[in-house]
Amino acid sequence: MRPYESLFFTEPNISDEALDSLMTKVEGAIARYGGEVEKVNRWGKRNLAYNVEKHSEGYYVLVDFKGGAEVLKELERFYLINQTVLRFITTSRVQ
């Protein structure tokens, strides 16, 4: 398993309950294919460099995890079908 980090942001007015539910689903998507969540950092609301879907702010979350190719595919699929996630990027971490 390789180490990765996934950064995504949601609509800025997301409720705490909706964010908790979203994080449970993200962690479940990672664990479903044998991945392991190492750390979750909720950065909170931040200004965006440009408007995304008419939003000038977003709620940022950084997830550090280990996994294989199947985990990456499932996580990307989850981000794309979830309407509250506005943008995301997943990169490999250097150990």
N, C-alpha and C positions, 0 to 999 in steps of 0.2 A: 504494500500500500504506500502511495505517495502522499506527501503533505500538500494541501491546497488551502487557499483562502478565497472566500466568496464574499464580495461586497455588493449589497443591493440597497436600494432605497424605495420607500413606499410613499403613498400620499401623505402629506404632512399632518392631516387631521385624523389619522388612524387612532382608534381607541386602544386603550391598554389591553382589553379583552381580545380584540381582533389581532393585535400584535402578538399576544401570547399564543393564540390559536395558529397564527402564521408560523411562528417559531417552532411550535410542536410539529407542524406539518413538514417544515424544512428538515428538522432533526430526524423525523420519521423517514423522509425520502433518502437521507444519507444512510441511516441504519438499515433500511430495507435491503440494500445491496451490499451489506458487509462493511460499510464505512463507519467511522468513529468521529464524533464531534469532540474536539479538544477544548474549544473556548468560543464563547459568544460575547461580542462587545456591542452593546446598543449605544451608538453615538448620539442619538437623539436628532432633533431638527437642525438642519443646516441649510444655508442658502445655496441654491443651485447657480451654476455659472450662466445658464440660460434656461428659459422656461421649457418645461417638459409637460406636455399635455395640459397647458395653461396653469401649471404650478410653478411658483418661484422658490419653493422650499420643498424639502423631502426629509423623511425620517430614515436615517442611515443605520444599517446593521452590518457588522463584519463577523463572519463565521469562519473559524479555523477548524479544519477537519482533515482526516486521512481517508483515502479511498482509492478505488480503481476507476477504470473507464466507465463502467456501468453506473457508478455513483454520479459521475459528471453528466452523463446523458439524462439520468432521471432528474437531477437537480435543475438542469436547463429546461427540461420539459415542464417541470413544476413552475418555474419562474415565468415561462411563456404563457401558460394557461391561467395563472393567477392575475386577476385584474388590478389588485392593489399594488403589485410590484411594478414600478415604473421603468427601472433600468437595473441591470446587474452585470457583474463581471466576475469570473472565476479564474484565478491564476495559480500556478504552481509555486510553492514556497521553497526557498533554499533552506536546507537543514543546518 
